[in-house]
Structures are given as C-alpha cells and as structure tokens.
Amino acid sequence: MGQNLAPNSSFEDTLNCPVGSGPMNALATWFNPTQASPDYFHECGDTIFTGVPKATAFGYQHAKDGKAFAGIVTIAPSSNYREYLEVQLTQALISGTSYYWSMWVSLYDSTNLGSNNIGVSFSPTPATLPAGDTLLNLIPYGNVSTIITDFENWTEIGGSFIASGGEAYLIIGNFFNDAQTSTTIVHSNTTNGFSAAFFVDAVCVSQDSSTCNQLVSVQENTSIPLITIQPNPTSGQITVSLDKVSTGILSARNFLGQMIQQKEFNNTQELNINLDGPSGLYFLQLEIDGDIITRRVVKE
C-alpha cells in the first residue's frame, strides 16, 4: 500500500550520460509523449546542456534527490507549446481509491517567467501527440493554481485524487491553454525569452501520503547558517550576512560557471565581495563544514 508507483522517480537510472540538447533518449523508463523537447540533467552530463549542478544553457541547480532531474516548459512564445514527461506506473490505479501525488520543482534560471498550472494527469494507455508539440488533450488530476517563481530553491507541489480505475500512465506538465495559464516576469536577463520552464525531481504517486513525504533523501541540515545577501539585485558591492559565526570559503562564479573570485573566511558573520564583471546572473557559493550553499545574485 505504501509504495511509490512512479518508477525511476528521481530520474537516476540512465541508458547513458545525457549529452547535447536532446537528452531524453538517455533517460530510462520515462519518455517524451510529443514532438516537443523536454530536458534531462545528470551529474555525468555535459556542463553546457545537461549537467548537474551546472547546465550553462539553463541554470545552476543541485538535484533535490540523488544526482539527476528532468525539465519541462509550461508556457512559451509559440502558441500553446508544451513539454511533458510520461512514465508507466508499476501498477494500474484502483477504481474509487484515494491516491496522493507530489513532486519538487524549481524554475530554470534561463527563463523569463514564472507560471502556474504545472501538474499531473493519468491515462489507461500511453498519451501521445506524435505530430505536434502543443497541448495534450488530458484532464488534469491535480495542478498548482499559484504562480511559482522560485529559481533558487526547490518547491514541493502535490495533492490527492480519487482514481477512476485502470490508469496506468503518469503524465507531468501543463494541461491548460495559454489563456488559462497565469505568468509573472521573474527576471529579464535570460536566454530563452518569454517562457517558463521547471526542473522536476522526486516524483511520487502512492496510496499513502507519508510515502511521498519520506521520498526525498536530502534532509534539512540545521547546522548550516542562514544567509542574507544585500543588495540583490546589486550594482556590484555585496554584503553576505550569516546568522552565526562561521569559517569556510566564499566563491563567486559567473553564469558560465567560471570562477571569478574566491576567498577564505574565519570566525565571522559578515563577508563583503565586489562583483566587478558585466551585468547578468552570478552564483555565490559558500563551503562551510563540508556543506556547499549556493545563492544567485543579479548584477544590474
């Protein structure tokens, strides 16, 4: 009863390391149901398109669980363009039974918009659109009505539903058209224009809600200090404040992942750094007691 019915739920199992801009064929179990191009990221991937944590074309993000995650577009300039992820469940759903679903999502750094409506649907047969890259004609079993704008942290989404019976395939994506989907601009220094795309990790479908809650193996570490960065956005000068005295290494990288500054600090709660490069997205990385903490900073 308490098992997760979504196989390869954290996208760890690969057929080979993903390379280039069309890596879904490297992912085991999951498949692309349309002619669109969802993404697959793994620690063994290349650092331009498919790496974890760094995929220069899309952003910088550690996996929520394990070493890999997938990614989909939920809205784009092309009318009703959508990307989906699909997988066959380990067993079909039982009629009249309550099920819980959940996943973790994080907005791509390279997208301009946050959006709502990312969710799940289920089908007794494979849901496909072999000649198109737009909406799948499916009824959502659950979706998020609020706009998700966080591209720094992972956001958990989920819900519950009553199965009709016989549903054997899980599909993840946005099942609403453009007019029904709400967006907001999150930042303008992007490479993919007016679109919203999300990394997806730690997917769960189960009769037991606690199974989904226990799925993620990454636990909160209360020994890691809370970090405040001001100002952000910045013209260059930044103050990094910690909630407790710490010792470690502070590094600054540009959007390509190239190191531009690095300095050690000892027994302090405040650090100052000047980003003297061009405008754009930067990553501040703190190494403290074996933990690595990454924060994004926009230089205007």
For each residue, the residues with C-beta under 8 A, 3 or more apart:
1: 207 208
2: 206 207 208 210 211
3: 90 206 211
4: 9 204 205 206 211 212 215
5: 89 90 91 93 170 205 206
6: 9 87 89 90 170 203 204 205
7: 29 87 88 89 90
8: 11 12 13 27 28 29 30 87
9: 4 6 202 203 204 215
10: 63 64 65 66 68 69 201 202 203 215
11: 8 27 30 40 42 66 68 69 70 201
12: 8 66 67 68
13: 8 27 28 29
14: 17 18 26 27 28 42 44 68
15: 25 26 27 28
16: 26
17: 14 26 42 44 45 50
18: 14 23 26 27 40 41 42 44 45 46 49 50
19: 23 26 45 46 49 50
20: 23 46 49 50
21: 37 49 57
22: 25 37
23: 18 19 20 26 27 39 40 41 45 49 50
24: 27 30 31 32 37 38 39 40
25: 15 22
26: 14 15 16 17 18 19 23 40 42 50
27: 8 11 13 14 15 18 23 24 30 31 40 70
28: 8 13 14 15
29: 7 8 13 87 88
30: 8 11 24 27 70 85 86 87
31: 24 27 86 87
32: 24 36 37 38 83 84 85 86
33: 84 86 126 127 128 129 136 171
34: 82 83 84 128 129 130 132 133 134 136
35: 129 130 131 132 133
36: 32 73 81 82 83 84 133
37: 21 22 24 32 83 133
38: 24 32 70 71 72 73 83 84 85
39: 23 24 49 50 58 70 71 72 197
40: 11 18 23 24 26 27 45 50 68 70 71
41: 18 23 45 50 51 52 55 58 63 68 69 70 71 199
42: 11 14 17 18 26 45 50 51 52 67 68
43: 51 52 63 67 68
44: 14 17 18 67
45: 17 18 19 23 40 41 42 49 50 51 52 55
46: 18 19 20 49 50 51
47: 51 54 55 56 257
48: 51 55 56 57
49: 18 19 20 21 23 39 45 46 55 56 57 58
50: 17 18 19 20 23 26 39 40 41 42 45 46 55
51: 41 42 43 45 46 47 48 54 55
52: 41 42 43 45 55 61 62 63 67 68 69
53: 60 61 62 63 294
54: 47 51 60 257
55: 41 45 47 48 49 50 51 52 58 59 60
56: 47 48 49 255 256 257
57: 21 48 49 110 191
58: 39 41 49 55 71 108 109 110 197
59: 55 108 109 110 151 199
60: 53 54 55 109 257 283 294 296
61: 52 53 69 106 109 199
62: 52 53 294
63: 10 41 43 52 53 66 67 68 69 201
64: 10 69 104 106 154 201 202 216 218
65: 10 104 201 202 215 216 217 218
66: 10 11 12 63 201 217
67: 12 42 43 44 52 63
68: 10 11 12 14 40 41 42 43 52 63 201
69: 10 11 41 52 61 63 64 199 200 201
70: 11 27 30 38 39 40 41 85 199 200 201
71: 38 39 40 41 58 83 108 197 198 199 200
72: 38 39 82 83 84 85 118 172 173 197 198 200
73: 36 38 76 81 82 83 195 196 197
74: 82 83 115 117 118 173 174 181 196 197 198
75: 81 82 113 115 174 178 181 183 195 196
76: 73 81 194 195 196
77: 81 193 194 195
78: 81 133
79: 134 178
80: 134 135 177 178
81: 36 73 75 76 77 78 133 134
82: 34 36 72 73 74 75 133 134 135 136 173 174
83: 32 34 36 37 38 71 72 73 74 133 173 197
84: 32 33 34 36 38 72 127 136 171 172 173
85: 30 32 38 70 72 171 172 173 200
86: 30 31 32 33 126 127 169 170 171 172
87: 6 7 8 29 30 31 169 170
88: 7 29 126 168 169
89: 5 6 7 92 93 167 168 169 170 205
90: 3 5 6 7
91: 5
92: 89 124 165 166 167 168
93: 5 89 97 99 122 163 164 165 166 167 168
94: 97 163 165
95: 163 164 165 166
96: 162 163 165
97: 93 94 162 163 207
98: 160 161 162 163 207
99: 93 160 161 162 163 205 206 207
100: 158 159 160 204 205 206 207 208 209 211 212
101: 120 141 142 158 159 160 161 204 205 212
102: 156 157 158 159 202 203 204 212 213 215
103: 120 156 157 158 172 200 201 202 203 204
104: 64 65 154 155 156 157 200 201 202 216
105: 118 148 154 155 157 198 199 200 201
106: 61 64 150 151 152 153 154 155 198 199 201
107: 111 114 148 149 150 151 186 196 197 198 199
108: 58 59 71 111 151 192 197 198 199
109: 58 59 60 61 151 190 255 281 296
110: 57 58 59 190 191 192 197
111: 107 108 151 186 190 192 195 196 197
112: 185 186 187 188 190 192 193 194 195 196
113: 75 183 184 185 186 194 195 196
114: 107 147 148 149 150 183 184 186 196
115: 74 75 118 147 148 174 181 182 183 196
116: 143 144 145 146 147 148 181 182 183
117: 74 140 143 144 145 174 175 176 180 181 182
118: 72 74 105 115 143 144 148 157 172 173 174 198
119: 140 141 142 143 144 157 172 173 174 175
120: 101 103 140 141 142 143 170 171 172 205
121: 127 136 138 139 140 141 170 171 173 175
122: 93 141 163 167 168 169 170 171
123: 126 127 138 167 168 169 171
124: 92 166 167 168 169
125: 168 169
126: 33 86 88 123 169
127: 33 84 86 121 123 136 138 169 171
128: 33 34
129: 33 34 35 132 133 134 136
130: 34 35
131: 35
132: 34 35 129
133: 34 35 36 37 78 81 82 83 129
134: 34 79 80 81 82 129
135: 80 82 175 176 177
136: 33 34 82 84 121 127 129 171 173 175
137:
138: 121 123 127 171 175
139: 121 175
140: 117 119 120 121 143 175 176
141: 101 119 120 121 122 161
142: 101 119 120 158 159 160 161
143: 116 117 118 119 120 140 174 175 176
144: 116 117 118 119 148 157
145: 116 117
146: 116
147: 114 115 116 182 183 184
148: 105 107 114 115 116 118 144 155 157 198
149: 107 114 184 186
150: 106 107 114 153 154 155
151: 59 106 107 108 109 111 186 296
152: 106 295 296
153: 106 150
154: 64 104 105 106 150 199 201
155: 104 105 106 148 150
156: 102 103 104
157: 102 103 104 105 118 119 144 148
158: 100 101 102 103 142 204 212
159: 100 101 102 142
160: 98 99 100 101 142 209
161: 98 99 101 141 142
162: 96 97 98 99
163: 93 94 95 96 97 98 99 122 167
164: 93 95 167
165: 92 93 94 95 96
166: 92 93 95 124
167: 89 92 93 122 123 124 163 164
168: 88 89 92 93 122 123 124 125
169: 86 87 88 89 122 123 124 125 126 127
170: 5 6 86 87 89 120 121 122 203 205
171: 33 84 85 86 120 121 122 123 127 136 138
172: 72 84 85 86 103 118 119 120 200 203
173: 72 74 82 83 84 85 118 119 121 136
174: 74 75 82 115 117 118 119 143 181
175: 117 119 121 135 136 138 139 140 143
176: 117 135 140 143 180 181
177: 80 135 180 181
178: 75 79 80 181
179:
180: 117 176 177
181: 74 75 115 116 117 174 176 177 178
182: 115 116 117 147
183: 75 113 114 115 116 147 196
184: 113 114 147 149
185: 112 113 188
186: 107 111 112 113 114 149 151
187: 112 190 281 298
188: 112 185
189: 279 280 281 298
190: 109 110 111 112 187 193
191: 57 110
192: 108 110 111 112 195 197
193: 77 112 190
194: 76 77 112 113
195: 73 75 76 77 111 112 113 192
196: 73 74 75 76 107 111 112 113 114 115 183
197: 39 58 71 72 73 74 83 107 108 110 111 192
198: 71 72 74 105 106 107 108 118 148
199: 41 59 61 69 70 71 105 106 107 108 154
200: 69 70 71 72 85 103 104 105 172 203
201: 10 11 63 64 65 66 68 69 70 103 104 105 106 154
202: 9 10 64 65 102 103 104 215 216
203: 6 9 10 102 103 170 172 200
204: 4 6 9 100 101 102 103 158 211 212 215
205: 4 5 6 89 99 100 101 120 170 212
206: 2 3 4 5 99 100 209 211 212
207: 1 2 97 98 99 100 211
208: 1 2 100 211 212
209: 100 160 206 212 213
210: 2 213 214
211: 2 3 4 100 204 206 207 208 214 215
212: 4 100 101 102 158 204 205 206 208 209 215
213: 102 209 210
214: 210 211
215: 4 9 10 65 102 202 204 211 212
216: 64 65 104 202
217: 65 66
218: 64 65
219:
220:
221: 224 291
222:
223: 289 291
224: 221 288 291 293
225: 242 243 244 246 288
226: 242 243
227: 240 241 242 243 286 293 295
228: 240 241 243
229: 232 238 239 240 241 284 295 297
230: 238 239 241
231: 234 235 238
232: 229 238 297 298
233: 297 298 299 300
234: 231 237 238 275 297 298 299 300
235: 231 299 300
236: 274 275 276 299
237: 234 272 273 274 275
238: 229 230 231 232 234 272 273 274 275 284 297
239: 229 230 270 271 272
240: 227 228 229 250 270 271 272 273 284 286
241: 227 228 229 230 269 270
242: 225 226 227 245 246 268 269 270 271
243: 225 226 227 228 269
244: 225 269
245: 242 267 268 269
246: 225 242 265 267 268 269 288 289
247: 265 266 267 268 288
248: 264 265 286 287 288 289
249: 262 263 264 265 286 287
250: 240 261 262 263 264 265 271 273 284 285 286
251: 259 261 262 284 285 286 287
252: 259 260 261 262 273 275 282 283 284 285
253: 256 257 258 259 260 282 283 285
254: 257 258 260 277 280 281 282 283
255: 56 109 280 281 282 283
256: 56 253
257: 47 54 56 60 253 254 283
258: 253 254
259: 251 252 253 262
260: 252 253 254 275 277 282
261: 250 251 252 273 275
262: 249 250 251 252 259
263: 249 250 273
264: 248 249 250
265: 246 247 248 249 250 268 271
266: 247
267: 245 246 247
268: 242 245 246 247 265 271
269: 241 242 243 244 245 246
270: 239 240 241 242
271: 239 240 242 250 265 268
272: 237 238 239 240
273: 237 238 240 250 252 261 263 284
274: 236 237 238
275: 234 236 237 238 252 260 261 282 297 299
276: 236
277: 254 260 280 282 299
278: 299
279: 189 299 300
280: 189 254 255 277 298 299
281: 109 187 189 254 255 296 297 298 299
282: 252 253 254 255 260 275 277 296 297 298 299
283: 60 252 253 254 255 257 294 295 296 297
284: 229 238 240 250 251 252 273 294 295 296 297
285: 250 251 252 253 292 293 294 295
286: 227 240 248 249 250 251 292 293 295
287: 248 249 251 290 291 292 293
288: 224 225 246 247 248 291 293
289: 223 246 248
290: 287
291: 221 223 224 287 288
292: 285 286 287
293: 224 227 285 286 287 288
294: 53 60 62 283 284 285
295: 152 227 229 283 284 285 286
296: 60 109 151 152 281 282 283 284
297: 229 232 233 234 238 275 281 282 283 284
298: 187 189 232 233 234 280 281 282
299: 233 234 235 236 275 277 278 279 280 281 282
300: 233 234 235 279
